[in-house]
Amino acid sequence: MNQTDIIQKTADYIKQEFSDDSSGHDWWHIYRVWKNALAICQHEKADEYIVQLAALLHDLDDWKFNESGDETPLRARAWLDSCGVDIPTADAVCTIIKHISYKGAGVANKMDSLEGFIVQDADRLDAIGAIGIGRAFAYGGYKNRMMYDPDSPPHMHASFEEYKHSKSATINHFYEKLLLLKDRMNTPTAKRIAEQRHEVMVKFLDQFMQEWEGRDIE
């Protein structure tokens, strides 16, 4: 298969795998990350083949959806091997997948390639703004978490283990992760887009708190 065929076959596979997801990590999330990563890639002049494969496969081994909490991209590697993807490309894609997730406010980003920065930015852009708000509450519902608990303030996690085992309310997630992402974008293109999406979340949270306290009724 040529590169175009491999990308299309991968898209078809991922669409089937994630068609029933209700956590906000569904096929359409992956589709948006794929298309946004490709658009950013064209601005940043990176390897489009690596970027597209990593974007399509980035949630296949997500620690949030496997019992062990492990991030080793075993399923992604098996898929790439089955498609005959060359070893250097497969290695690059798997490295991106391994390092793509946010792991806590105090945990350093280990991404180390332009292609990885682009896919990570595309994934993070889909976590903020109007769609990010919707996805946050979808995931909170999926995990049976409270929408908001005034008695449980946000916590800035210092380690991945601490972040991974957090069960805090969805509103806390904005302060523990989503509002931090604007300043953690890697590429100039993503930084520009993140500014506007960040403001959407800030306005939402202000309105949420006004309604929670009944201040909008006065």
Helices and strands as residue ranges (DSSP letters): H 3-17, H 27-44, H 48-57, G 63-65, H 74-82, H 87-99, H 114-125, H 129-142, H 160-164, H 170-176, G 178-184, H 188-213
